[in-house]
Amino acid sequence: MAAPSDSERIGNRTVLVWGTGSIGRAVAGLLRAVGRRVSGAGRTPRAADPDFGVVHGPAGLREALGEADYVVPAAPLTPATRGMVDAPVLAAMKRGARLVDVGRGPLVDEQALVDALAQGRPAGAALDAFTHEPLPVDSPLWEMPGVIVSPHTAGEVTDWRADLGEPDETADTP
């Protein structure tokens, strides 16, 4: 049996990145660089995309969800994308799949996610963004098995300010 801090190997896994803009493309590039099979989901299907290989359109989304081991919402937050990861989407996910949300919290219908996780589909979630931030202390997501909650700081690594073009106030200056 795995210890609570054990991680799951992602070798030989399939990832569906839902959103084919600059963030989705960056995620796909990183995943491909470490050998993951990646496809995309967007408004316009494409059979040969340089970053995703295949991009599934709306008509192919249900099938793509059923094949992916990981689903990563990476769409911009718009009226059309708010709550796009809803109960039917979660039900279409492959048994054993995981949702990884590092983008916009409101893309995910959190109540639908709680309900789906309680039924074992998806098998788990790694969440770094929420509808209300910080995640309320009474949210059931804090205690649900298979859920990793982080405080929407996944991008804050050494030198992150320099990456944004801001001066690094902690650096030694002459």
N, C-alpha and C positions, 0 to 999 in steps of 0.2 A: 504494500500500500504506500502511496506517495505521501511524503510529509507536506504540511500546509504550505511550505515555502518552495517546494519543488516546482520547476517550470516544465512545460511540455515541449518536446522537441518539435520543431516546425519543418524538419527536413522532409522532402518528398510531399509537401502539402500544396494545396491550391488556394490562391487568394483572389477574391473578387474585390476590386477597388471600385466603389460606386461613386463616380465623379471623375471626369477625364480632363479636368483643368490642370493648372500648374501644380497644385498640391497633390492631386491624384497621380500625376505623371512623376512627381518626385518620389512618392511612396512606391509606385511601381518600379522605378529605376533602382531604388534601394533593395527592394525584394528580389528583383531579377538578379542583382549583383551577388546575392547570397544564395542563388540557385532555386528560388521559389518559382512555381508556375503561376503566372499572373494573367488575369484578364480584366477587362474594364466593363463598366456599365454606364451608359450615357444616353442622351437623347437620340443620337444617330448611330446606328450599327455600322461597324467597319470590320471587314474580314482580315485586314492586314495593317494594323496600327503599329508604328515603330516602338512605342513604349509598352503597349498592352498585348500585342499580338492581336487578339480578338477583342472588339468592343461590342457588347451585347446592347441592343436597343430595348425599348420597353416590351416588345413582343417576346424577347428572349430572356427577360430578367428572371422569371420564375424558374426556368431550367437552370440558369447560371447560379442562382441561389442554392438550388438543390445539389449542385456539384462542388461548391466551394467549402473548404475547410475553415476559412476565415473570411469574413465580410468586413470591409473597411469603408464606412461612409466617408467620403471626402468631397462632397458637393458643397457649393456655396449655400448659405442660408438665404432662401428666397421664399415668398409665399407658396410656390410650387413644391419646394423641398422640405418645408417645415413638417415634421412628423412622417417623413417618407419611410422610415423604418417603423412600420406599424404592425399590428397583429397578423395580417395576411403575409407580410414579408417575413416575419419571424417564423410563422408556420411553414413557409416554403423552404426555410433553410435546412440544409442537410443535418440529419441526426448526428450529434457530436461536434457540430460546427461551433465556432466562437465569433462573437461580434467584437470588433475593436474600434472604438470611437475616440479618435484624437482630434476631431475637427470641431464641429459645431454641435453643441448639446441638443438644441431643439430639432435636429434632424431625426432624433430618436424619440418615439412616443414612450416615455419612461414607464408609464403604468402598463402599457402593452408588454414592454420588456420584462417588468417584474412578473407579470402573469405568465409569460412564456417561459421565463427561467424557472418558475415554480413547477412548470410542467415538463422541464428538461429539454426544451427546445427554444433557443439554442442551449448548448451544454454549458456555456459560460460567456463571460464578457469582460473585456478590459476597457474601462471607461475613464477618460481624462477630461471630458467635457459634459456639461449637464445643462438642463433647461434653466435651472436656478443655481447660481454659483455663489458661494460654495454650496455643495450638495447639502441639503438640510439634514440635521442630525437625526431626524426621525424617518429618513428614507430607508426603506427595507433593503436597498441595494448595499448598504454598509455591511449587512450581516448575511447576505445570500451566499451559499456555497458556489464556488466557481466564478465569483465576481472579484475583479481587482479594481479598486477605486484609487485614482490618483488626483491630486489637487489642481489639474489643468496647468501643470508646469512642465510638461514633457519636453518643451522646447528650451527650457532654461538650463543650459549646460555652460561649462566654462567658455568664456568669450562670447556668449550669446548677444551681449550688447554690441560688441564690435561687428557681429554679423548684421546687425540692424543699422549700422552706421553711426551708432552713438559712442561717445568716448567712454572708455572703461575707467570708472572712477576708482577702481581698486588697483589699477596698474601703477607701478612706480614711474614717476616722471622725473626727468633730469632737472 
